[in-house]
Amino acid sequence: MIHYTHPNRILVALDCIIFGFDGEEIKLLLIKRNFEPEQGKWSLMGGFLNEGEDLEVAANRILYTLTGLTNNYLEQLQTFGAVNRDPVERTISVVYYALVTIQDQDVAAIRAHNASWIGLNVKPKLIFDHDKMVEQALRQLRYKAALHAIGFELLPEKFTIPQLQKLYEAIYNRQLDRRNFSRKILSTDLLVATGEKDTTSATKKGQLFRLNTEKYQQYLTDYVSFFPELTLS
């Protein structure tokens, strides 16, 4: 059997940036570490690549371990490999970001890992180079959400157009014109009316829609821009 002769030990880790939306703002699922190094500080959820494990399989394993969720939007972001990024041992981190529906999470799993949903505007300083990872992931989320309609991954199965608008305002941290947004969204044919009303609203009950999954797949795979004007801001 042939073996490479490289003598150095270099670990491969995976870090997951997990975005959620609580109806008002975009949040990150962060870990308050109860282990060294950097015990007591905040970090992303991560782990090491196991022998015989593909990268995406490992990223899904980490996401499931923390949230109890599967089949979520998960995308490889970037590899971080600065020599001294981890003070313990030379470690290369392959970073993924995930979009999850907060309402579907496994609350017990999150508590077991000492994790919390924290808003982007109050995010604490993270360990190592995790802040850089989050910054890069947020830029990628904003870019992809304008082109491929991936923002729907953050919503419950049924939603109103105002709830959808709040989501995109939270992603881009800017207000959007209500009439223009509604007209644009309805023109995409991505929404299917359910015939139901939002009974949780204290004011006028908005019409509930669900996602047209066939059309959504087209926006994910074809060269179709969803909301390209958002990338100009």
C-alpha positions in Angstrom: 0.0 0.0 0.0 1.3 3.5 -0.9 1.5 6.1 1.8 2.4 9.8 1.7 5.6 10.6 3.7 4.5 13.9 5.0 5.3 13.8 8.8 3.2 16.6 10.2 0.0 16.2 12.1 -2.7 18.7 11.0 -6.2 18.4 12.4 -9.3 19.2 10.3 -12.2 20.8 12.1 -15.7 21.9 11.0 -17.4 25.0 12.3 -21.1 25.6 11.6 -22.6 29.1 11.5 -26.3 28.5 12.2 -28.7 31.3 11.3 -32.3 31.5 12.5 -35.1 34.0 12.3 -37.5 34.6 15.3 -39.9 36.8 13.4 -38.1 40.0 14.2 -34.4 39.5 13.7 -31.7 37.2 12.4 -30.1 35.2 15.2 -27.0 33.0 15.6 -26.9 29.8 17.6 -23.8 30.1 19.7 -22.2 27.9 22.4 -21.1 29.0 25.8 -18.1 26.8 26.2 -17.9 24.6 29.3 -14.5 23.1 28.2 -11.0 24.3 27.4 -9.6 26.1 25.6 -11.4 29.3 26.2 -13.8 27.9 28.7 -16.7 30.3 29.6 -16.4 32.1 26.3 -18.7 32.1 23.3 -18.1 30.1 20.1 -19.6 28.5 17.0 -20.7 24.9 17.1 -17.9 22.7 15.8 -16.1 19.4 15.9 -13.4 17.4 14.3 -13.6 15.4 11.1 -13.8 11.7 11.7 -11.8 9.2 9.8 -13.8 7.9 6.8 -16.2 10.8 7.0 -17.0 13.2 4.2 -17.0 16.9 5.0 -20.7 17.5 4.3 -21.6 14.4 6.3 -19.6 15.8 9.2 -21.2 19.2 8.9 -24.7 17.7 8.9 -23.7 15.6 11.9 -22.7 18.6 13.9 -25.9 20.5 12.9 -28.1 17.6 13.9 -26.2 17.1 17.2 -27.0 20.7 18.2 -30.4 21.3 16.7 -32.0 17.9 16.1 -32.7 19.0 12.5 -31.9 17.4 9.2 -32.2 18.3 5.5 -31.6 22.0 6.2 -30.0 24.4 3.9 -26.2 23.9 4.4 -23.5 25.4 2.3 -19.7 25.3 2.6 -18.4 28.8 3.1 -14.6 28.9 3.3 -11.6 27.2 4.8 -9.7 29.0 7.6 -6.1 27.9 7.9 -4.0 30.5 9.6 -1.1 28.7 11.3 -1.9 30.1 14.8 -5.7 30.2 14.6 -6.0 27.5 17.3 -3.7 27.9 20.3 -3.7 24.2 21.1 -2.7 22.5 17.9 -2.4 23.2 14.2 -6.0 23.0 13.0 -7.6 23.8 9.7 -11.3 24.7 9.9 -13.8 24.1 7.1 -16.7 26.4 7.7 -20.3 25.8 6.8 -23.3 28.0 7.3 -26.8 26.7 7.8 -30.3 28.2 7.7 -32.8 26.6 10.1 -36.4 27.2 11.2 -36.2 28.1 14.9 -39.6 26.7 15.6 -38.5 23.2 14.5 -35.4 23.0 16.7 -34.8 20.4 19.4 -34.8 22.6 22.5 -33.5 19.8 24.7 -30.5 19.3 22.4 -29.7 23.0 22.5 -29.9 23.2 26.3 -27.7 20.1 26.6 -24.9 21.9 24.6 -25.2 25.1 26.6 -26.3 27.0 23.4 -28.4 30.1 22.9 -29.9 32.1 20.1 -28.3 35.5 20.1 -29.2 38.5 17.8 -26.5 39.7 15.4 -26.6 43.2 17.0 -25.8 41.9 20.4 -23.4 39.1 19.5 -20.6 38.7 22.0 -17.0 38.5 20.9 -16.3 34.9 19.8 -13.1 32.8 20.3 -10.3 32.3 17.8 -11.3 33.6 14.3 -15.0 32.8 14.7 -16.0 36.5 14.3 -14.4 36.6 10.9 -16.3 33.4 10.0 -19.6 35.0 11.0 -18.8 38.2 9.0 -18.0 36.2 5.9 -21.2 34.1 6.3 -23.4 37.1 6.7 -22.0 38.6 3.5 -22.6 35.3 1.7 -26.2 35.0 3.1 -27.0 38.5 1.8 -25.6 37.7 -1.6 -27.3 34.4 -2.0 -30.6 35.5 -0.5 -31.0 38.1 -3.3 -30.2 35.7 -6.1 -31.6 32.3 -5.0 -34.5 32.9 -2.6 -32.8 30.9 0.2 -34.4 33.1 2.8 -37.5 30.9 2.8 -35.4 28.3 4.6 -35.7 30.5 7.7 -39.5 30.7 7.7 -42.1 28.3 9.1 -44.1 26.2 6.6 -46.9 28.8 6.5 -46.2 32.6 6.6 -47.7 35.9 5.6 -46.1 38.4 3.1 -45.5 40.9 5.9 -43.6 38.2 7.8 -41.6 37.5 4.7 -40.8 41.2 4.3 -39.6 41.4 7.9 -37.3 38.5 7.2 -35.7 40.2 4.3 -35.5 43.5 6.2 -33.7 41.7 8.9 -31.2 40.0 6.5 -30.3 43.3 4.9 -30.8 45.6 7.9 -32.9 48.0 5.9 -36.6 48.9 5.4 -38.3 47.8 2.2 -41.2 49.4 0.5 -44.3 47.3 1.3 -46.1 47.7 -2.0 -43.0 47.1 -4.1 -42.0 44.1 -2.0 -45.4 42.5 -2.2 -45.7 43.0 -6.0 -42.2 41.6 -6.6 -42.8 38.6 -4.4 -46.1 37.7 -6.0 -44.6 38.0 -9.5 -42.1 35.2 -8.7 -44.9 32.6 -8.4 -43.1 31.3 -5.4 -46.1 31.7 -3.1 -49.1 29.4 -2.9 -52.1 30.7 -1.0 -53.4 28.3 1.6 -56.8 29.9 2.1 -56.0 30.3 5.8 -55.5 33.4 7.9 -52.8 34.2 10.5 -54.7 33.7 13.8 -51.7 34.7 15.9 -51.8 38.3 14.7 -53.3 40.8 17.1 -54.3 43.1 14.3 -55.7 42.4 10.9 -55.3 38.7 10.1 -53.0 38.3 7.1 -53.3 35.6 4.5 -51.1 32.6 4.9 -49.0 31.3 2.1 -46.7 28.3 1.6 -43.7 27.9 -0.6 -44.1 26.6 -4.2 -41.3 23.9 -3.8 -41.1 23.2 -7.5 -40.6 26.9 -8.4 -38.2 27.2 -5.4 -36.0 24.5 -6.8 -35.9 26.4 -10.1 -34.7 29.5 -8.3 -32.0 27.4 -6.5 -30.6 25.7 -9.6 -31.4 27.9 -12.6 -29.8 31.3 -13.6 -32.8 33.2 -12.2 -32.3 36.2 -10.0 -34.8 36.4 -7.1 -34.3 40.0 -5.8 -31.1 41.2 -7.4 -31.6 44.9 -6.5 -31.0 44.0 -2.9 -27.3 43.3 -3.7 -26.8 46.9 -4.8 -27.3 48.3 -1.3 
